[in-house]
Amino acid sequence: MRLKQTIYLVLFVCCLIIGLHQSWYHGFVNSYWLFMLAIVFVGLFRLDVSKRGIPKVDAFVQSQQQGSKSTRQGQSTKSTTKAKTNPKRSK
């Protein structure tokens, strides 16, 4: 997570908590602007995440998927060779 994304997320949480507190004591109408500001910050966060992406996580997921494909292929060839060499074992 980048610094910009962290700031957006922290500002969202702060506005949400302050908005909940203000709506409890002063009513929703007086704290409406805090909730709208929180929505703006979460929108900016999501926009920045979708624009930049998270390359570390994407690279990790791709490496895990490639690793699982190679082990699946290796297991399938091993199981077929065992079945051919040991016909008594299939009983």
TIMI-445869 format. One record per residue: z, y, x of N, C-alpha, C, O in turn; residue number from 1. Coordinates in steps of 0.1 Angstrom, whole numbers, plus 2048, in hexadecimal, padded with zeros to 3 digits. Atoms other than C-alpha are relative to their C-alpha. Layout:
% TIMI-445869
(site (Z; Y; X); (Z; Y; X); (Z; Y; X); (Z; Y; X); NUM),
...
% end
This chain:
% TIMI-445869
(site (800; 7F4; 808); (800; 800; 800); (800; 80C; 809); (808; 80D; 813); 1),
(site (802; 7F4; 7F8); (7F6; 822; 80E); (80B; 80A; 7FB); (811; 809; 7F1); 2),
(site (7F6; 7F5; 802); (80C; 841; 80F); (7FD; 807; 7F3); (806; 80A; 7EB); 3),
(site (804; 7F9; 80C); (7F9; 852; 7F3); (803; 7F7; 7F4); (808; 7FD; 7EA); 4),
(site (7FD; 808; 80B); (7FD; 834; 7DC); (80F; 7FF; 7FE); (813; 7FF; 7F3); 5),
(site (7F1; 801; 801); (822; 832; 7E4); (805; 80D; 7F9); (80E; 80C; 7F1); 6),
(site (7FC; 7F3; 806); (826; 857; 7DB); (7FD; 800; 7F1); (806; 804; 7E9); 7),
(site (803; 801; 80E); (814; 852; 7BA); (809; 7F7; 7F8); (80E; 7FA; 7ED); 8),
(site (7F8; 80A; 807); (829; 834; 7B1); (80F; 806; 7FF); (815; 804; 7F5); 9),
(site (7F3; 7FA; 800); (84A; 846; 7BA); (801; 80B; 7F6); (80A; 80D; 7EF); 10),
(site (800; 7F5; 80A); (840; 865; 7A6); (7FF; 7FB; 7F2); (805; 800; 7E9); 11),
(site (801; 806; 80E); (837; 84F; 788); (80E; 7FB; 7FC); (812; 7FE; 7F1); 12),
(site (7F3; 805; 804); (859; 83E; 789); (80A; 80B; 7FE); (812; 80B; 7F4); 13),
(site (7F7; 7F4; 802); (86C; 85F; 78D); (7FD; 807; 7F3); (807; 80A; 7EC); 14),
(site (804; 7FA; 80D); (859; 86F; 770); (804; 7F8; 7F4); (809; 7FD; 7EA); 15),
(site (7FD; 809; 80B); (85F; 851; 75A); (80F; 800; 7FE); (814; 801; 7F3); 16),
(site (7F1; 800; 801); (885; 850; 762); (805; 80D; 7FB); (80D; 80D; 7F2); 17),
(site (7FC; 7F3; 805); (889; 875; 75D); (7FC; 802; 7F2); (804; 808; 7EA); 18),
(site (804; 7FF; 80D); (875; 874; 73E); (808; 7F8; 7F6); (80B; 7FD; 7EB); 19),
(site (7F7; 808; 809); (88A; 858; 72F); (80E; 807; 7FF); (813; 807; 7F4); 20),
(site (7F3; 7F9; 800); (8AA; 86B; 738); (7FF; 80D; 7F7); (808; 80F; 7EF); 21),
(site (801; 7F3; 808); (89D; 88C; 729); (7FE; 7FC; 7F1); (802; 804; 7E8); 22),
(site (802; 804; 80E); (891; 87A; 709); (80C; 7FB; 7FA); (80E; 7FC; 7EE); 23),
(site (7F3; 805; 805); (8B3; 86A; 705); (809; 80C; 7FC); (80F; 80C; 7F1); 24),
(site (7F7; 7F5; 803); (8C5; 88C; 706); (7FA; 80B; 7F8); (801; 812; 7F1); 25),
(site (807; 7F4; 806); (8AB; 8A5; 6FA); (7F5; 7FC; 7F6); (7EF; 805; 7F0); 26),
(site (80B; 804; 809); (892; 891; 6E6); (7F3; 7FE; 807); (7F1; 803; 812); 27),
(site (80D; 804; 7FA); (870; 883; 6EC); (7F6; 80C; 801); (7EF; 80D; 80B); 28),
(site (809; 7F4; 800); (85E; 8A4; 6E4); (802; 809; 80C); (7F8; 80E; 812); 29),
(site (7FE; 7F7; 7F4); (86F; 8B7; 700); (7FD; 7F9; 80D); (7FC; 7FF; 817); 30),
(site (803; 808; 7F4); (868; 89B; 719); (7F2; 7FA; 800); (7EF; 7F2; 809); 31),
(site (80D; 806; 801); (845; 893; 70F); (7F7; 803; 80C); (7F0; 7FA; 811); 32),
(site (808; 7FC; 7F4); (836; 8A6; 72D); (803; 7F7; 80C); (7FA; 7F4; 814); 33),
(site (7FC; 809; 7F5); (849; 88F; 745); (7F9; 7F2; 7FE); (7F5; 7EC; 808); 34),
(site (807; 80D; 802); (83A; 870; 735); (7F1; 801; 803); (7EB; 7F8; 808); 35),
(site (80E; 7FD; 7FD); (817; 87F; 737); (7FE; 801; 80F); (7F4; 7FC; 814); 36),
(site (801; 7FF; 7F1); (81D; 887; 75C); (801; 7F2; 806); (7FB; 7EF; 810); 37),
(site (7FF; 80E; 7FB); (828; 863; 761); (7F4; 7F8; 7FE); (7F0; 7F1; 807); 38),
(site (80D; 807; 802); (808; 856; 752); (7F6; 805; 809); (7ED; 7FD; 80E); 39),
(site (80A; 7FB; 7F6); (7F4; 86D; 768); (802; 7FA; 80E); (7F9; 7F6; 814); 40),
(site (7FD; 806; 7F3); (806; 860; 787); (7FC; 7F1; 801); (7F7; 7EC; 80B); 41),
(site (803; 80F; 800); (801; 83B; 77D); (7F0; 7FF; 800); (7EB; 7F6; 805); 42),
(site (80F; 800; 800); (7DC; 844; 776); (7FA; 802; 80E); (7F1; 7FC; 812); 43),
(site (804; 7FD; 7F3); (7D8; 853; 798); (803; 7F4; 80A); (7FB; 7F2; 813); 44),
(site (7FD; 80C; 7F8); (7E9; 835; 7A8); (7F5; 7F5; 7FE); (7F0; 7EF; 808); 45),
(site (80A; 80A; 803); (7D1; 81D; 796); (7F2; 804; 805); (7EB; 7FB; 80A); 46),
(site (80D; 7FB; 7FC); (7B3; 832; 79F); (7FF; 7FE; 80F); (7F5; 7FA; 815); 47),
(site (800; 801; 7F1); (7BD; 833; 7C4); (800; 7F1; 804); (7F9; 7EE; 80E); 48),
(site (800; 80E; 7FD); (7C3; 80D; 7C4); (7F2; 7FA; 7FE); (7ED; 7F3; 806); 49),
(site (80D; 806; 803); (7A2; 805; 7B4); (7F5; 806; 80A); (7EB; 7FF; 80D); 50),
(site (80A; 7FA; 7F7); (78F; 81E; 7CB); (801; 7FA; 80E); (7F7; 7F7; 814); 51),
(site (7FE; 805; 7F2); (79E; 812; 7EC); (801; 7F1; 801); (7FD; 7EB; 80B); 52),
(site (7FD; 80E; 7FF); (7A8; 7EF; 7E3); (80B; 7FD; 80A); (811; 806; 810); 53),
(site (7F6; 804; 7F7); (7C1; 7DC; 7F7); (7FA; 7F6; 809); (7FB; 7EA; 806); 54),
(site (808; 809; 7F8); (7AE; 7CD; 814); (809; 7F5; 806); (804; 7EA; 808); 55),
(site (7F7; 80A; 7FA); (7CC; 7BA; 823); (802; 7F4; 7F7); (801; 7E9; 7FB); 56),
(site (7FE; 80A; 80A); (7D2; 7A7; 803); (7F3; 7F9; 7FD); (7F3; 7EC; 7FC); 57),
(site (80D; 806; 802); (7AD; 7A1; 7FD); (7FD; 7F6; 80B); (7F8; 7EB; 808); 58),
(site (804; 809; 7F4); (7A8; 792; 820); (809; 7F4; 800); (805; 7E9; 803); 59),
(site (7F7; 80C; 800); (7C7; 77C; 81C); (7FC; 7F7; 7F5); (7FC; 7EA; 7F7); 60),
(site (804; 809; 80B); (7BB; 76F; 7FA); (7F4; 7F8; 804); (7F2; 7EC; 801); 61),
(site (80D; 806; 7FC); (798; 768; 808); (803; 7F5; 80A); (7FC; 7EA; 80A); 62),
(site (7FD; 80A; 7F6); (7A7; 755; 826); (806; 7F4; 7FA); (804; 7E9; 7FE); 63),
(site (7F9; 80B; 807); (7BD; 740; 80F); (7F6; 7F8; 7F8); (7F6; 7EC; 7F8); 64),
(site (80A; 807; 807); (79F; 738; 7F9); (7F7; 7F8; 809); (7F3; 7EC; 805); 65),
(site (809; 807; 7F7); (789; 72E; 816); (808; 7F4; 806); (802; 7E9; 808); 66),
(site (7F8; 80A; 7FB); (7A6; 719; 824); (801; 7F4; 7F6); (801; 7E9; 7FA); 67),
(site (7FE; 80B; 80A); (7AB; 706; 804); (7F3; 7F9; 7FD); (7F3; 7ED; 7FA); 68),
(site (80D; 807; 802); (785; 6FF; 800); (7FE; 7F6; 80B); (7F9; 7EB; 809); 69),
(site (803; 809; 7F5); (783; 6F0; 822); (80A; 7F4; 800); (805; 7E9; 804); 70),
(site (7F7; 80B; 801); (7A2; 6DA; 81C); (7FC; 7F7; 7F5); (7FD; 7EA; 7F6); 71),
(site (805; 808; 80B); (794; 6CE; 7FB); (7F4; 7F8; 804); (7F3; 7EC; 801); 72),
(site (80C; 807; 7FC); (773; 6C5; 80B); (804; 7F5; 80A); (7FE; 7EA; 80A); 73),
(site (7FB; 80A; 7F6); (785; 6B3; 827); (807; 7F4; 7F9); (805; 7E9; 7FE); 74),
(site (7F9; 80B; 807); (79A; 69F; 80F); (7F7; 7F7; 7F8); (7F8; 7EB; 7F7); 75),
(site (809; 808; 808); (77D; 694; 7F9); (7F8; 7F7; 809); (7F5; 7EC; 805); 76),
(site (807; 809; 7F7); (76A; 686; 817); (809; 7F5; 806); (804; 7EA; 808); 77),
(site (7F6; 80A; 7FB); (789; 674; 824); (802; 7F5; 7F5); (803; 7E9; 7F8); 78),
(site (7FD; 809; 80B); (790; 664; 802); (7F4; 7F6; 7FE); (7F6; 7EB; 7FB); 79),
(site (80B; 808; 802); (76C; 657; 7FF); (7FE; 7F6; 80B); (7FA; 7EA; 809); 80),
(site (802; 80A; 7F5); (76C; 647; 822); (80B; 7F5; 7FF); (809; 7EA; 802); 81),
(site (7F5; 80A; 801); (78E; 636; 81B); (7FC; 7F6; 7F5); (7FF; 7EA; 7F6); 82),
(site (804; 809; 80B); (780; 627; 7FA); (7F5; 7F7; 805); (7F5; 7EB; 800); 83),
(site (80B; 809; 7FB); (762; 619; 80C); (805; 7F6; 80A); (800; 7EB; 80A); 84),
(site (7FB; 809; 7F6); (776; 609; 828); (80A; 7F6; 7FB); (80B; 7EC; 801); 85),
(site (7F5; 809; 806); (792; 5FA; 813); (7FD; 7FD; 7F2); (803; 803; 7E9); 86),
(site (803; 803; 80E); (784; 5EA; 7F4); (80C; 7F9; 7F9); (80D; 7F9; 7ED); 87),
(site (7F5; 807; 806); (7A4; 5D5; 7EF); (80B; 80A; 7FA); (812; 807; 7F1); 88),
(site (7F7; 7F6; 804); (7B8; 5F5; 7EB); (7FE; 805; 7F2); (807; 80B; 7EC); 89),
(site (804; 7FA; 80D); (7A6; 5FF; 7CB); (805; 7F8; 7F4); (805; 7FD; 7E9); 90),
(site (7FB; 809; 80B); (7B6; 5E2; 7B7); (80C; 806; 7FA); (811; 800; 7F1); 91),
% end
